[in-house]
Amino acid sequence: MFDTQDGPFHLEDVDLDEPGPGEVLVKIVATGICHTDGLARHGDLPFPAPGVLGHEGAGVVAAVGPGVTSVDEGDHVVIGWPWCGECRNCLAGEPRYCAQLGELLISGVRPGTRISALRRSRGGDLHGHFFGQSSFATHSLTRANSLVRVPQDVPLDLLGPLACGLSTGAGAVLNTLRPRPGSSLAVYGTGSVGLAAIMAARNSGATTIIAVDRHTSRLELARELGATHTVNAGDADPVAAIHDICAGPADNALECTGIISVVRQAADSVGMLGTCALIGGAPAGAEFTLDHLSTLWGKRIVGILGGGGRSPQLIGALIELYRQGRFPMDRLVSWFTFGEIEQALAASYAGDVIKPIVRMPT
């Protein structure tokens, strides 16, 4: 947990309510760490302090509340994004864009209430339910409809990042861009999100997959995971390089960094009828500009949350691709202990690791 904005993470014993109607208690086995956790601690996502973050949890169902029939005690689960199931977007099959998403992700309280299910043992408020889970903890209270039951023969401690980071990159490719046979895709940023997108693109019809970054080691890994070309943005103008590789603009570009100058580069990489998808998390209030005329000529700029689609279908597909050796997400992972959350996030920001995962004590 953290006590104040930008304050350090630390461990503390807290009290957690039993699951109510439609809720499930999950014993967390491991949780991924994402830059979004850092954004929330910093205040770029307005999550209230003190609180418990974490939103890439995987674990074992420990108890189910009244009315829950979708999972049973002992099931292995990934905690996907929360959704109300009742608004227009949820009913249209787009739960990532639930009308109640802001409340469900960052209000810090139990959905539909002004109360958190978490309390400090020594007294005092404690906000939880971050992305419907707050998985920087040994146990998480979540909604049953957020859970994705997963096979028990797949390492459970590997699967948490499928809740957000890996699904964000892979889902943007598979659910939204859907590269046509023979098409081109430029991926800006080769962290866990961008590399997941590259691995997904390798399973599509795209025949030109361009990785753009400033880290030589990550560009080398991108080649191994499916990139057909790489561009070091520290050595070359990436837009010009992409146009040269594609003999013109790319068909698709994916912006994974959240850096505003890079957003413009990604948009300039595609031309008429091309699509630039934005999935990186920029600071609150960030704005970008586009050239009006070239955008008017059929260019599409689209934002994508969490990879779009439905968690069970996307996570289930990525697990099966992993089992087949076609989505080697284990190559992105570095392991940390529960007490090393601060170090894990720092290592991720520094570029020393790609996807940190914290294992909980057994």
For each residue, the residues with C-beta under 8 A, 3 or more apart:
1: 9 10 11 12 14 50 51 52 53 126 136
2: 7 8 9 10 41 49 50 51 53
3: 7 10 49 50
4: 7 49 50
5: 41 42 43 49
6: 41 42 43
7: 2 3 4 41 49
8: 2 342
9: 1 2 41 53 136 341 342 345
10: 1 2 3
11: 1 338 339
12: 1 120 121
13: 121
14: 1 52 118 119 120 121 126 137
15: 118 119 120 121
16: 25 117 118 119 137 139 141
17: 20 117 118 141
18: 25 63 65
19: 23 24 25 63 64 65 68 141
20: 17 23 65 66
21: 65 66 67
22: 65 66 67 68 143 144 145
23: 19 20 64 65 68 141 142 143 144
24: 19 61 63 64 65 68 71 77 141 142 143 144 147
25: 16 18 19 61 62 63 64 139 140 141
26: 57 59 60 61 62 77 79 133 139 140 141 142 147
27: 59 60 61 62 138 139
28: 31 57 58 59 135 137 138 139 140 360
29: 58 59 60 156 157 359 360
30: 57 58 59 156 157 158 160 357 358 359 360
31: 28 54 56 57 58 135 136 160 357 358 360
32: 56 160 161 163 164 165 355 356 357 358
33: 37 54 56 336 341 344 345 348 355 356 357 358
34: 37 55 56 161 164 165
35: 38 39 191 258 281 348 349
36: 39 40 45 55 164 281
37: 33 34 40 41 53 54 55 136 345
38: 35 41 42 345 349
39: 35 36 42 44 45 281 283
40: 36 37 43 44 45 47 53 106 130
41: 2 5 6 7 9 37 38 47 53
42: 5 6 38 39
43: 5 6 40 46 284
44: 39 40 281 283 284
45: 36 39 40 105 106 284
46: 43 106 284
47: 40 41 51 53 106 108 127 130
48: 51 108 127
49: 2 3 4 5 7 127
50: 1 2 3 4 120 124 125 126 127
51: 1 2 47 48 108 126 127 128 130 134
52: 1 14 118 126 127 128 130 134 136 137
53: 1 2 9 37 40 41 47 130 134 136
54: 31 33 37 57 130 133 134 135 136 137 140
55: 34 36 37 79 130 131 132 133 134 135 163 164
56: 31 32 33 34 135 160 161 162 163 164 165 357
57: 26 28 30 31 54 78 79 133 135 140 160 163
58: 28 29 30 31 76 77 78 79 150 156 157 158 159 160 162 163
59: 26 27 28 29 30 76 77 79 135 140 156 360
60: 26 27 29 74 75 76 77 156
61: 24 25 26 27 64 71 72 73 74 75 77 147
62: 25 26 27 73 139
63: 18 19 24 25 73
64: 19 23 24 25 61 68 71 72 73 144
65: 18 19 20 21 22 23 24 68 144
66: 20 21 22
67: 21 22
68: 19 22 23 24 64 65 71 144
69:
70: 144 145 147 149
71: 24 61 64 68 75 77 144 147 149
72: 61 64 75
73: 61 62 63 64
74: 60 61
75: 60 61 71 72 149
76: 58 59 60 149 150 151 152 156
77: 24 26 58 59 60 61 71 147 148 149 150
78: 57 58 147 148 150 159 160 162 163 311 315
79: 26 55 57 58 59 132 133 135 140 142 146 147 148 160 163
80: 146 147 148 163 311 312 315
81: 95 96 104 105 131 132 146 163 164 306 311
82: 98 104 105 111 131 132 133 142 143 145 146
83: 90 95 96 98 100 101 104 145 146
84: 87 90 98 99 100 104 111
85: 90 91 95 145
86: 90 91
87: 84 90 91 98 99 100
88: 91 92 99
89: 92 94 95 97 98 99
90: 83 84 85 86 87 93 94 95 98 99
91: 85 86 87 88
92: 88 89
93: 90 310
94: 89 90 97 308
95: 81 83 85 89 90 98 310 311
96: 81 83 101 305 306 307 308 309
97: 89 94 101 305
98: 82 83 84 87 89 90 95 101 104
99: 84 87 88 89 90
100: 83 84 87 103 104 111
101: 83 96 97 98 104 105 305
102: 105 106 107
103: 100 106 107 111
104: 81 82 83 84 98 100 101 107 111 129 131 132
105: 45 81 82 101 102 130 131 132
106: 40 45 46 47 102 103 130 131
107: 102 103 104 111 129
108: 47 48 51 116 127 128 129 130
109: 113 114 115 116 127 128 129
110: 113 115 116 117 129
111: 82 84 100 103 104 107 129 132 143
112:
113: 109 110
114: 109
115: 109 110
116: 108 109 110 119 125 126 127 128 129
117: 16 17 110 128 129 141
118: 14 15 16 17 52 126 127 128 134
119: 14 15 16 116 123 124 125 126
120: 12 14 15 50 123 124 125 126
121: 12 13 14 15
122:
123: 119 120
124: 50 119 120
125: 50 116 119 120
126: 1 14 50 51 52 116 118 119 120
127: 47 48 49 50 51 52 108 109 116 118 130
128: 51 52 108 109 116 117 118 134 141
129: 104 107 108 109 110 111 116 117 132 133 134 141
130: 40 47 51 52 53 54 55 105 106 108 127 133 134
131: 55 81 82 104 105 106 134 163 164
132: 55 79 81 82 104 105 111 129 142 143 146
133: 26 54 55 57 79 82 129 130 140 142 146 163
134: 51 52 53 54 55 118 128 129 130 131 137 140
135: 28 31 54 55 56 57 59 79 140 160
136: 1 9 31 37 52 53 54 341 358
137: 14 16 28 52 54 134 140
138: 27 28 338 360 361
139: 16 25 26 27 28 62
140: 25 26 28 54 57 59 79 133 134 135 137
141: 16 17 19 23 24 25 26 117 128 129
142: 23 24 26 79 82 132 133 146 147
143: 22 23 24 82 111 132 146 147
144: 22 23 24 64 65 68 70 71 147
145: 22 70 82 83 85
146: 79 80 81 82 83 132 133 142 143 311
147: 24 26 61 70 71 77 78 79 80 142 143 144
148: 77 78 79 80 162 311 312 315 316
149: 70 71 75 76 77
150: 58 76 77 78 154 156 159 315 316 319
151: 76 154 319
152: 76 156
153:
154: 150 151 158 159 319 322 323
155: 158 159
156: 29 30 58 59 60 76 150 152 159
157: 29 30 58 160 357 359
158: 30 58 154 155 329 330 333 357
159: 58 78 150 154 155 156 162 315 319
160: 30 31 32 56 57 58 78 79 135 157 163 357
161: 32 34 56 164 165 166 192 329 332 333 355 357
162: 56 58 78 148 159 166 167 315 318 319 329
163: 32 55 56 57 58 78 79 80 81 131 133 160 167 311 315
164: 32 34 36 55 56 81 131 161 167 168 306
165: 32 34 56 161 168 169 192 193 196 355
166: 161 162 169 170 192 193 196 318 329 332 355
167: 162 163 164 170 171 196 306 307 311 314 315 318
168: 164 165 171 172 193 196 279 304 305 306 307
169: 165 166 172 173 192 193 194 195 196 197 198 200 254 256 279 307
170: 166 167 173 174 196 197 199 200 307 314 318 327
171: 167 168 174 175 176 200 304 306 307 308 309 314
172: 168 169 175 176 177 197 254 277 279 304 307 308
173: 169 170 176 177 178 179 185 197 200 201 204 254
174: 170 171 178 200 203 204 307 309 314 317
175: 171 172 178 304 307 308 309 314
176: 171 172 173 277 302 304 308
177: 172 173 185 252 254 275 277
178: 173 174 175 204
179: 173 183 185 201 204 205 206 251 252
180: 183 205 206 251
181: 205 207
182: 205 206 207
183: 179 180 205 206 207 208 251 252
184: 206 207 208 209 210 245 246 250 251 252
185: 173 177 179 197 201 206 208 209 210 250 251 252 253 254
186: 210 212 238 242 250 252 253 254 266 269 270
187: 190 194 197 198 201 209 210 211 212 222 227 253 254 256
188: 194 212 213 238 253 254 255 256 257 262 265 266
189: 193 194 212 213 255 256 257 262 280
190: 187 194 195 198 211 212 213 215 218 219 221 222 256
191: 35 194 195 218 256 257 348 354 355
192: 161 165 166 169 195 196 332 354 355
193: 165 166 168 169 189 196 197 256 279 280
194: 169 187 188 189 190 191 197 198 211 213 222 254 256
195: 169 190 191 192 198 199 218 221 222 225 332 354
196: 165 166 167 168 169 170 192 193 199 200 329 332
197: 169 170 172 173 185 187 193 194 200 201 254 256
198: 169 187 190 194 195 201 202 209 211 222 225 226 227
199: 170 195 196 202 203 225 226 326 327 328 329
200: 169 170 171 173 174 196 197 203 204 327
201: 173 179 185 187 197 198 204 206 209 226
202: 198 199 209 225 226 326
203: 174 199 200 321 326 327
204: 173 174 178 179 200 201
205: 179 180 181 182 183
206: 179 180 182 183 184 185 201 209 252
207: 181 182 183 184 228
208: 183 184 185 228 229 245 246 250
209: 184 185 187 198 201 202 206 226 227 228 229
210: 184 185 186 187 227 228 229 230 231 242 245 246 250
211: 187 190 194 198 218 219 222 223 227 229 230 231
212: 186 187 188 189 190 230 231 233 238 242
213: 188 189 190 194 218 219 222 230 232 233
214: 232 233 234
215: 190 218 219 351
216: 219 220 232
217: 220 221
218: 190 191 195 211 213 215 221 222 351 354
219: 190 211 213 215 216 222 223 227 230 231 232
220: 216 217 223 224 230
221: 190 195 217 218 224 225 331 354
222: 187 190 194 195 198 211 213 218 219 225 226 227 230
223: 211 219 220 227 230
224: 220 221 331
225: 195 198 199 202 221 222 328 331
226: 198 199 201 202 209 222
227: 187 198 209 210 211 219 222 223 230
228: 207 208 209 210
229: 208 209 210 211 245
230: 210 211 212 213 219 220 222 223 227
231: 210 211 212 219 236 238 241 242 245
232: 213 214 216 219 235 236
233: 212 213 214 236 238
234: 214
235: 232
236: 231 232 233 240 241
237: 240 241
238: 186 188 212 231 233 241 242 265 269
239: 242 243 265 268 269
240: 236 237 243 244
241: 231 236 237 238 244 245
242: 186 210 212 231 238 239 245 246 249 250 253 269
243: 239 240 246 247 248 249 250 269
244: 240 241 247
245: 184 208 210 229 231 241 242
246: 184 208 210 242 243 249 250 251
247: 243 244
248: 243 271
249: 242 243 246 269 270 271 272 274
250: 184 185 186 208 210 242 243 246 253 269 270 271 274
251: 179 180 183 184 185 246 270 274 275
252: 177 179 183 184 185 186 206 270 274 275 276 277
253: 185 186 187 188 242 250 266 267 269 270 274 275 276 277
254: 169 172 173 177 185 186 187 188 194 197 266 276 277 279
255: 188 189 258 262 263 266 267 276 277 278 279 280
256: 169 187 188 189 190 191 193 194 197 279 280
257: 188 189 191 262 280
258: 35 255 263 280 281 282 283 286
259: 262 263 280 282
260: 263 264 282 286 287 288
261: 264 265
262: 188 189 255 257 259 265 266 280
263: 255 258 259 260 266 267 278 280 282 288
264: 260 261 267 268 288 289 290
265: 188 238 239 261 262 268 269
266: 186 188 253 254 255 262 263 269 270 276 278
267: 253 255 263 264 270 276 288 290 295 299 301
268: 239 264 265 291 294
269: 186 238 239 242 243 249 250 253 265 266 274 276
270: 186 249 250 251 252 253 266 267 274 275 276 299
271: 248 249 250 274 294 297 299
272: 249 297 298 299
273: 298 299 300
274: 249 250 251 252 253 269 270 271 298 299 300
275: 177 251 252 253 270 299 300 301 302
276: 252 253 254 255 266 267 269 270 299 300 301 302
277: 172 176 177 252 253 254 255 302 303 304
278: 255 263 266 301 302 303 304
279: 168 169 172 193 254 255 256 303 304 307
280: 189 193 255 256 257 258 259 262 263
281: 35 36 39 44 258
282: 258 259 260 263 286
283: 39 44 258 286
284: 43 44 45 46
285:
286: 258 260 282 283
287: 260
288: 260 263 264 267
289: 264
290: 264 267 294 295 301
291: 268 294 295
292: 295 296
293: 296 297
294: 268 271 290 291 297 299
295: 267 290 291 292 299 301
296: 292 293 299
297: 271 272 293 294
298: 272 273 274
299: 267 270 271 272 273 274 275 276 294 295 296
300: 273 274 275 276
301: 267 275 276 278 290 295
302: 176 275 276 277 278
303: 277 278 279
304: 168 171 172 175 176 277 278 279 307 308
305: 96 97 101 168 308
306: 81 96 164 167 168 171
307: 96 167 168 169 170 171 172 174 175 279 304 314
308: 94 96 171 172 175 176 304 305
309: 96 171 174 175 313 314
310: 93 95 313 314
311: 78 80 81 95 146 148 163 167 314 315
312: 80 148 315 316
313: 309 310 316 317
314: 167 170 171 174 175 307 309 310 311 317 318
315: 78 80 148 150 159 162 163 167 311 312 318 319
316: 148 150 312 313 319 320
317: 174 313 314 320 321
318: 162 166 167 170 314 315 321 322 327 329
319: 150 151 154 159 162 315 316 322 323
320: 316 317 323 324
321: 203 317 318 324 326 327
322: 154 318 319 325 326 327 328 329 330
323: 154 319 320
324: 320 321 327
325: 322 328
326: 199 202 203 321 322
327: 170 199 200 203 318 321 322 324
328: 199 225 322 325 331
329: 158 161 162 166 196 199 318 322 332 333 355
330: 158 322 333
331: 221 224 225 328
332: 161 166 192 195 196 329 354 355
333: 158 161 329 330 354 355 356 357
334: 344 347 353 354 355 356 357
335: 356 357 358 359
336: 33 340 341 343 344 356 357 358 359
337: 340 358 359 361
338: 11 138 341 358 359 360 361
339: 11
340: 336 337 343 344 358
341: 9 33 136 336 338 344 345 358
342: 8 9 345 346
343: 336 340 346 347
344: 33 334 336 340 341 347 348 353 356 358
345: 9 33 37 38 341 342 348 349 356
346: 342 343 349 350
347: 334 343 344 350 352 353 356
348: 33 35 191 344 345 351 352 353 354 355 356
349: 35 38 345 346
350: 346 347
351: 215 218 348
352: 347 348
353: 334 344 347 348 356
354: 191 192 195 218 221 332 333 334 348
355: 32 33 161 165 166 191 192 329 332 333 334 348
356: 32 33 333 334 335 336 344 345 347 348 353
357: 30 31 32 33 56 157 158 160 161 333 334 335 336
358: 30 31 32 33 136 335 336 337 338 340 341 344
359: 29 30 157 335 336 337 338
360: 28 29 30 31 59 138 338
361: 138 337 338
362:
